[in-house]
Amino acid sequence: MSPTTERPWTPTHGAPYRPVPYRPERMPATESLARAAQLRARMEQRRTVRQFAPDPVPDQVVRDAVACASTAPSGAHQQPWTFVLVKDAAVRRRIREAAEREERISYDGRLGEEWLAALRPLGTDAVKSHLTDAPALIVVFQQRYWLGEDGTRHKHYYVDESVGIAVGMLLSALHLSGLAALVHTPSPMRFLSEVLDRPENEKAFAVIPVGYPADDCQVPDLVRKSLDQVLVEF
């Protein structure tokens, strides 16, 4: 059974500061080192997958991954995100058709040669079969503002950063749960709001196909930067 929130969430805009104790049990250093090493090894196995098996994935695994993503830190704790889970084959087909229309324009010149050169080692093109092959899509929307009960519009803060962190946590949760995923960002993405009937305050951020890799799945032969190349210590 998934954990449930003891009290319902309500907007905290304008509420007074009310701190509560936070006393997590401190993990012994030996256990912390072991867990960190295990996590690093598992995350090094994560790959972006574009070839999916049609097998369905457990709904609760996806729901729990979204719940993990929703624990991400956010500007003023406003949690400016909406995750739309799409399993309906007809809706996924509509999303693919609309995405491929935009992608053809992009690959035919809108991207520019420098961008196309950056994409070439990845083997991508305007065909986005992963949008219909994967049994589920998670479409992530960022909420640019929220409406109070009286209809007053309230601004969200650090929306891009907040939603970006949440997506990163979502990818980690899916991978650690045994699923594969891909971050797809068709540009422009306005069609996603239309297909999924989202309100005006929401803007599409990413489409994430979720599933198991196909039996004949292949990925680009890539090398990640070493720790020494990404970490600076003082």
Steps between C-alpha positions, in 0.01 A plus 500: 500500500633841410555752777234765532521856617350541846359843425388645165720754326383860487679808362734656755518839327499771768484255790721563805819302552424193711807281545478138611777275635708304250708228661586230245710216634865552406631222280832347603785605269571143392141449389493840331813413301356165398168648391668781306722253315204276419293795379784627284543156342129471427471850358799441273286234332228752414462564129256695289294245308321559169398140427233368734329166546119518485462324835294700752670634809352481851290811554600528863869504413439806281279664763764447767768646270285809445446524875879491546541774237246712681720506810745718306589838646322791335501878513305611812378138525237572237552170314425646155457173313236270357574146379257357246516122457390396151437131430218531246636385164291746300622797704860384472453477124369856485798620699741318268336637185514855630857460628623360170348791308708739710808278487497484119506879487784504751714241325432662162669821609351660808767354728800629308816309411673542835210339687464226240872426532460464876211255450670292229693269740171411667342367180177695543266615224145624454347154553386469862379142523575494873191713556276212394725201571539580869193386696483825695592865468547742784444851371642754742347848514636801683250729668592859424255629761215378719154634571362567844143412596396854410662472157804710592807407298813423704847466355715191543874544553797319348263290292755370246746405772233336717348291222843408365601360840171307522557345157849394603362332808229336289758350264701369794193347664393329176849361439540373855159333467616303196343712225653683207415851390578778254469876534338626179459874448332574169513867412260671507293294743174695503319205343538303823279745689238467227509120477492455878259790567721674755411840652658827386737525794678177401776479241641171370852430625582148379355172376645193670427161342520225761532125459741210464775501237418297189679167462702645212551840665814690404642820646775733378857405593555792735750576774401711798733761642709376791448629852821704467351675196178607672605557862707791630606487863648773720 
